Amino acid sequence: MDSSEAPTLQIQDWVEQIRSGEMRAISRAISAVENGEPEALEILRQLFPHTGKGYLIGVTGSPGTGKSSLVDRLAAAYRKQGRRVGIIAVDASSPFTGGAILGDRIRMQRHSTDAGIYIRSMATRGYLGGLARTSADVALILEAAGKDVILIETVGVGQDEVEIVRLADCTLVLMVPGMGDDVQTLKAGLMEISDIFVINKADLPNAARLEQQIRAMLSFAGTREGWTPPVVPTVATENKGVEELAASIEGYRAHFASPARRDRRQRERWRQRLMEMARERLVERVLEEQIGEKRLLAYADAVARRERDPYSIIEEILRQVGLSQQR
């Protein structure tokens, strides 16, 4: 056998192990993707034709809304239905190691012996929007591994976590009564991305008032392709309202199940994803192959000293790679 064929065969074996649901193979592949290892791209290429059957559910909301508890209960509900579940829990990065703080697997230990659930905590590593940079690729790996439902919990850093809508098939926005910024949160972009509103900790005072506020805002927003986001009260820690929430998710899925609607949404999602991937690869290639760290630091130093302006430097970089629009 040609020695060059060995790595390819090893990756093929790895891919087959992932597709058969072997946890160690899945974990190794996710780590390879997160760390940008050489095998990662080929693994994703080989896995991609086996994706597209999983249903991605995004769970977002401010800190303290109980996202982890709800994800835990939803996972249990789906397992009772016999579905295989993947969980991607995105946490803030440690300022010291860059790893995930408060790994959500600690909060979901009761699932640790269930082979039908795979849980992965991911660090944002400075990536904005509530997700990690490789969250989409990790979701593809879990789809290829046969997960029927993939729950994606965002980091919970505030009101700007709208990246999840570009990844998830259905997005849940969690709110809690009495947090003080309820209406402001609705105005900050979450209104546009929410497919289902969840009032968690609905046993707290003012839950009914919050539901009225959300419904009032929805009456002004109108429908999206005939869908008005329902408002579902839950108490995740007591497993109350979780079955009703799962039913609402299925209702949303059924509403957009027609081939025309599904294809339109998939096209738009992949258009945005391709643009994002192109930007990342172009920036990496320009910085690594055309500029280099030494010259980049020199540019930064010149700007910091006000010896040059950043706009001219960007034009110069674009000219060097043949992309300048300047006439």
N, C-alpha and C positions, 0 to 999 in steps of 0.2 A: 504493500500500500504506500502510495506517495505520502510523505510526511505532511504535505500541505493539506491533505484530505482529513487528517486526524482532528484538527480543531473543528472542522465542519461537522464531522460525525459526532463529536462530543456535544456540540450545540444541538444537533438533532435529537440526541438522546435526552438532553436536558429539556428540550421543548416537549417531548413526549411525556416525560415525568411531570411537567407542569400540567399538561392536558389531562393527565390521569389523576390530578389533584394531590400529588405528593407535597406535603407542607414544606419539607426542607428545600425542595427544588423551587417552589414558589418564593420562599424567603430569600434564597440565593439570587434569584432573578431580580427581585425587587431591590435588593442591596446593590446589585450590579448596575441597575438603572439609576438609582439614587447617586451612586458614586461615579457615574460616567465611565464605567469599565468598558474595555474594547468589545467584549462579547454582547453588550447590552443592545446595541442597534440591530444586530443580526437576530437576536432572540425575539425582539419586538416585531421584526419583519416576518419571521416565520410564524409567530403567534397571531398576527393580525387577521389572516383569513378565517381564523376560528373564533373571532369576536363578533359582537353585535347582537347576541341573544340575551345578555344580562340586562337588568333594569336598574339604572343608577338613580338613587334617591339622595339628594343633597339636604343636609340638616344644618341650618345656619341661625345665627342670633347672637345677641350680646352675651358677655360673660355672666354666669349666674342664672341663665334661663333653663339649665338642666338638659343640655344637649346630649351629654354622655348617658345620662339615665334613660332618656327617651330612646336613644339608639340601642341601648342594651335591651330594653323592653320590646322594641320593634323586631330586633333580631330574634328574640325568643318567640315572638308571635309568628314570624315567618318560618322558623324551624318547626313549630307545631303543625304548620301546613305542609311540611316535608320539603321546603325549599332550602337550597344551599345558599349560604349568606357570606358575603365578604364585607369587612368593615375597614374603612380607611379613616383613621382618626388623626387629624392634623393638629399638632400642638405648636406652641411658640418655641423658638429655638433657645437653647441655653447660650448665654453670652460667653461662656467659657469653653464649651466643647462643640457647640453648634448642633448638638443633639436635641431630641424632643424633651421638653419639660413636662412632668406629670403625664407620662405615657398612659393612654386610656386603657391599655390592656389590664392595668392594675384595677381599674374600676369594673372590669368585665370578667373577673376571674372565674365566675361560675360557668363560663362558656369554654374554658381552657381545655376541657376534656372532650369537647364535642368536635368530631372530625368534620362536621358539616358547616362549621364556622371558622373563618380565617380572619384574624384581627391584626392590623398593622398600624402602629403609631408612626407618624412622619413629622419631621421638623420642617418648619417653613423655610429655614435657612435664609431669612431675609426677603423671601418672595412675598409680594403684597397681594391683597385680595382675599385672604383667608385660607388659601390653599398652599401646598408645596409645589415647586416647579414641576415635579414629576408625577403629580397626583393623577393626571390623565393617563400616563403610561402605566402606572400601577393598576388603575382600574381596568385597562386592557388585559393585563396579566391575569387579574382575577376573573375576568370574563372568559378568557381562554381556558382557565382552570375549571370552568364549569359552574361558577357561581351564578345563581339565578337572580339574586338581588344583591346589589352593592350599596351599602350605606356609607355616605361620605360626610363626615362631621368636620365643619370648618373650625378654624382656630378660635374664633370668638373674641376678636380684637376690637370690635366696634361696629359702626354702621356702614362700612364701605366694603363689606364682603360680598361683592356682586359677581366675582369670577365663577362662583359655583354654577350660575345659570348657564355658562358656556359648556359645562361638563355634564350636569345632571339631566336626566329625563324628567324628573319631578323635583321641585325645590320646596322644602318646608321652611318657613320662617317662624322661629319660636319667640314668644314674648311672655313676659311675666307681669302680673298686676303689681302696681306700686313702685315701678323702677324709676318713675319721675320723668322719663323722656319718651313716653309711649308715642305721642303724636309726632314728635320730632323725628323719631326713628322711622315712622311711616313715610315721612316726607323726604327721607334721605336716600331713597333708591330702593329700599326693600319692598316698597309697594309694587314696583315694576317687576321684581324678580320672583315674587312669591306665587306659587301655584296653590299652596294650602297654608293658611295661618294656623298656628298651634298656640293656644293659650295654656302654657304649662303652669303647674302649681296653681291650678284653677280653684283650689280650696282656699286661697288667700282672699282677703277683702279686696273689693274693687274689681274682681274678675268680670262681673257683669258689665261694669262701666267700660272696661277695656274692650270687651266684645262689641259694645255699642259703638265705640269710637272706630273700631276697625270696619264694622259694617257700614258706618256712615261714610268713611273714606272710600270704601268699595262702591258705594252707590254713585259717587262722582266719577270713579275711574272707568266704569263700564266693563264690558266683557272682553275677553281675548279669545277670538275664534269661537265664541259661544260659551266660553268657560268663565264662571265667576268663582274666584277662590273661596272655598268654604272656610269657616272658622271653627276649629275643633278644640274644645277644652279637654285637657288631660291633667292627671296627677301621676307622673311617670313613676315616682318612687313607690306608689301604691298600685301600679298597673291599671289605673283607671283611665278610660278613654282611648287606650291603645288599640283595641280591636276596631273601634269606630274610626280612628285615624287610618289604620290599615285599609279599611273599607273605602275611605275617601281617596286614598292613593290609588286603589284599584279603579275607582270611578274616574279619576283623572286619566289613568292609563287607557281605559276603555274609550274615553272621549276623543283621545288623539290616536286611536288605533287604526284609523282608516289609512290605507296605503298613501293616499295623496298628502294627508297631514303629516304622517310619519316621515315620508320622504322629504317634504319641504323643510321640516325641522332638522332632519339629519343633514341636509345639504347646507343649511345656514350654519349649523354647529361646526361642520367640517371646514367651511369657508373661513370662519373665524380661527379655528384651530390651525389650519394651514398657514394663515397669515402670521399667527403667533410663532409657529415653528420656524417659518422663514426668517422672521425678525431675529429669533434667537441664534439660528445658525449663521446668518449673515454677520451679526455683531461679533460672534465668537471668531469667525474666520477673519474678519477685518482686523480685530484686535490682536489675534495670535499671529496671522501670517503677514499682514501688511504694516501693522503699527508696532506691536511688541510692547512689553511692560516698561522698558527703559524709556522709549520715546513717549509713551503715554504719561509717565511721571514727569518728563521734561515739559510736555504740554501743560500738565496740571500746575507745575511750578510757575510757568510763564503767566498763566491766568491768575493764579493766586497773588502774584506780584504786580498784577495789572499791567504787565508788559505786553500782553496780547489779549484779545477778546475771544471768548469761546466760540462765537459764531463763525469767525474767520478760520479758526482751527478746524471746526467741523467741515467747512467748505474745502479746506486743504486736504483733509482726510478723504472726503468723497472724490476729489479730483484724483488722488493717488490710486483709488480703486476704480476709476472710470464711471463714477455715479453722480458726478456734480451736475446740478441743474442750472448752475450760474451761466448767464449768457455774456 
